[in-house]
């Protein structure tokens, strides 16, 4: 194994350890969840990913679930954060999920997020962000002479 491969392997192991530490901080969702309700949630999450311009490729569940997988929780937390930052008014909350009814309610919120124009605009980079910039002393905007700049400041 050459030095580059060794460095790459060490970086991958460090990344895996970091991700494992982050996963420990994720909320845990446990209960008896049917494959059908979980796949409805997966479908909604994939729709939201596609609305955000990503590939909606989270795989469907092949059986009933007793605990949400860490990777799926990361996806849901990412969507929850994005919903808040985009100002959609959609709340994606995973605490208190205990059964299929709760999963169905969560799926409807995620679906609502996927259809939100605010979410789509924010995720496509179309969100307008106001930025205030100050000119450095002596730096006039293009086409504006120093005299005009001084008059504008008065």
N, C-alpha and C positions, 0 to 999 in steps of 0.2 A: 504494500500500500504506500503510495507516495505521499508527500507532505500535504498536498492540496486536498487529497481525499480524507486524510486524517483531520485536517482543519474543518472540512465540510461535515464530517461525522460528529466532531465535537460541537459544532454550531447547532446541528440538528438535535443532539442530545440536550444541549442547554435550552433550546427552544421547547422541546418536549417537557422538560422539567418546569420551565416558566409557565407553559400552558396548564400543566397539572396543578400548579399552585393557584393559578387564576380559577381553574375549574372548582377548586375546593371552596372558593368564595361564592360560587353560584348558588342560588337557592335550589333546594331539592324538592322535586314534586313526585310524591309517591301515592299510589292508590291502585284501583283496578280499572284500567282503561282498555276499551275494546279496540281492536285493530281498525274497525270502521271509523270510530270517532277520532282516533289518532291520525288516520290517513286524511280525514277531512281537514284537520289542523295542518298537516304537512302540505296539502294542496293550497290552503290559504297562505301559508308561509312562502311557498314557492311562487305564488302569484305576487306576493309583496316583494320578493326578491326581483322578479321580472319587472315590476313597476319601477323599481329602483335602478334598473339597468344592469342587473346582475343575472347570472344564469340561475334559474330556479330549478336546482337539481338535487334537492334533499330527497333521499330515497324513501319510498313508502315503507311502512312497517309490515312485516310478514307474519306477525302474531300479536296477541294481546300484550299489553305493556303494564308493568307494575311500577316502573320508575322512568321518568323522562331521561333519555341519554344526555350526557354532558354536552356533546356537540349540538344537540337539538336545543338545549337550554341556552347555549351561547347564541344561537341563531335568534331565539325568541327575545333574549336580552338586547341583542343588537337592534332588532326591530322596535322594541320598546323605547330604547334610547333615541333612535331615529325619529320615531313618532313624536316624542317630546321636543326634540330639537327642531323639527320641521313645523311645529306649532299646529298640528293636525287636530288636536282635541280628542284624539283616539287614545284610550288608555289600555295598554297591554300589561295586565297584571297577572302574575303566575301564582302569587300566594293565595292559599285557600282552595286550590284546585284539588278536588278529591274524587270526582267521578266523571262519567261521560257527559253529563249535563254541563258541568263546569268546563270541560274540554270544548264542547260545542259552543258555549258562550265565548270562550277565548278565540276559537276559530272565526266566529262572526266578527270579533273586534279586529283580528288580523286581516280578514277579508275587507273590512271597512277601511283599514289603513291602505291596503293595496289599491283601493279605488279612490283614495283621497287625492284631489288635485294638488293640495299643498305638499303632500309627501312626494308625489311624482315630480313636482317642480323643484323642490329642495334637493332631491336625490339626483336630478339631472343637471344640477349646477345652475338652474335657472332662478334660484332664490336670489332676491335682491338684498344685498347687504350694504348698509350705508357705512362708508368709510370716511373719516375725517382725516385730512392730511394737511400739515402745515408746511408752508414753503420755508426753505432755509433763507436766512437773511441775504438779500441781494439776488435771490433767484426769482426772476419774474416768469410768469407763464409765457409760453411761446406766443409771440405776437403782441406782447404787452411790454411797453417800455418802462423804465424805472419811474419816470414821472407819472405815468398812468397808474402804476402800482401804488405810488405814494398817495395819489388822489383817492384811490379806492380805499385805502386804509383810514383816511380822514373822515 
